Amino acid sequence: MTIDKTSHALPVARTVADLRAAIADWRRQGLRVGLVPTMGALHAGHLSLVDLAKSKVDRVVVSIFVNPTQFAPNEDFGAYPRTEAADAEKLVGHGDLIFAPAAEEMYRPGFSTTVSVAGVSAPLEGQFRPTHFAGVATVVSKLLLQALPDIACFGEKDWQQLAVIRRMVEDLDIPVEIVGGAILREADGLAMSSRNVYLSESERKAAGQLNVILRETAAKVAAGAIIPEATRDGADRIRALGFDHVDYLEVRDAATLEIFPSGHPTGPARILVAAKIGRTRLIDNMPV
């Protein structure tokens, strides 16, 4: 087994064979293993997921892989930040091993399998990024099977993604516990995201109000407002901030992401938003 330690503070496995060898060694010691899948450009939100995993298991693998199959041709795959050396430094004292495969290791010549999760993947992001969740489900299923951890941690900021992964793991009987980690926010409440670096100064100021409108709209719905009316008013307020487009502002069933036909929540609910300002598309959500 070769673990690359030449330029990073944490050991880095580049191949599935090396990842499995490292985990097998931990297993022989009777240690429990966690996985935190990421696309790199790590911030405090990612580190909180690593710490969450570490609070539940003995060793944590952090994968860093910008997954090409979850980007549409018009999206920012080429521009997505790749900062592996800085990421490795941030992980010191948090994770135990980085898994950073090349695209050729994850998708070898002739690769032709796609994992598609129906139902929960269809609305919201599924409408605006129709190929996205198939790419996510495919790469996450591969990571889970490559590492076979006891737990895997994902951030609640990507709430629909978390729901898709939970559905997939249950349907395919993958023996991994999926753990959701709370959203970490900046001082003004903006959800931490690797894409926040794209925001100009004026865009960043407007973006800091997105969570305010989300919270106030959720409060209106909780107080009895009709969902379509409350969300329509909220979307108008978002556009008034200077956002170019609101893809959606919706209140949905927290688990299935189905609508509430009555116009009022009849069970656990989540308010979710996706809106674009400048070249940056922001998503956020919170409970109702």
C-alpha positions, 0 to 999 in steps of 0.5 A: 500500500502506498500512502502519499505523504509528500506534500500534505499534513495528512496521509492521502490515499489516491487509489481505492486499493490504498483506501481499503488497505488503510481502513482494513488496518483500522478494522484489525485494530477494532476501530470504527470508521466514518466518512465525510465526502466533500468536493474540497474547498473546505470551510468551517462547515466541512470541518464541523462534519468531520468533527461530528463524525469523529465524535461518533467513531475512531477514525475519519476519512475525508474524501476530496473529489470534484465529481464531474458527473453532477455538473451539467455542461453549463455549470462551473465544473472547470471553475470549481475551486481546487485547493487540496493542499490548503484543505489538507492543512485545515484537516489537521487535528480533525480527520485521519486520512484524505481520499483524493482520487483522480477522475480516472480512478473513480470513472475508469474506461468503459464506466457505464453505470448510473444510480438514479433515485426517483421521487425525492430527487424530482422536485426543486433541484431536480427541476433545474438540474435534472442530471445532478442527483444521478451524478451525486447518487452514483459517486456517493454510492461508489464512495460508500462501497469503496470505504464501507464506513460505519457512518457517513456525514453530510451537511443539512445545507444540501437538504434535498441531497441528504434526503436523496442519499438516505433514500438510496442507502435504505433502498439498496441496503447499504450498511452505513448510517447516514448522519446529517450535520447542522448548517454552519452560518456566517455572522450575518446568517449566510449559509457557509458554501464553497461558492460564496467566494464568487460573490462581489462585495455588493452581492455578498451584502445582499446574500446575507439577507437571504436567510432573514427572508427565509426565516421570516417566511417560515415564521409566517407559514408556522403562524398560519399563512397559506404556503403559496402566498407566503412563498410568493411574497418571500420570492418578491423580497429576494428579487428586490435585494438584487437577486437575478432569479429565484429558482424556487422558494418552497415549503415541502414535507421534510422527508419526502419533499412533497407539497402540502396540498392544503396549503398548510404543513400537516407534518414536519416541514422544511422551507428551501430556496435556490436563487442566483445573484451575479454568477453565483447560485445560492441554496439554503433551507431551514425547518418550519 
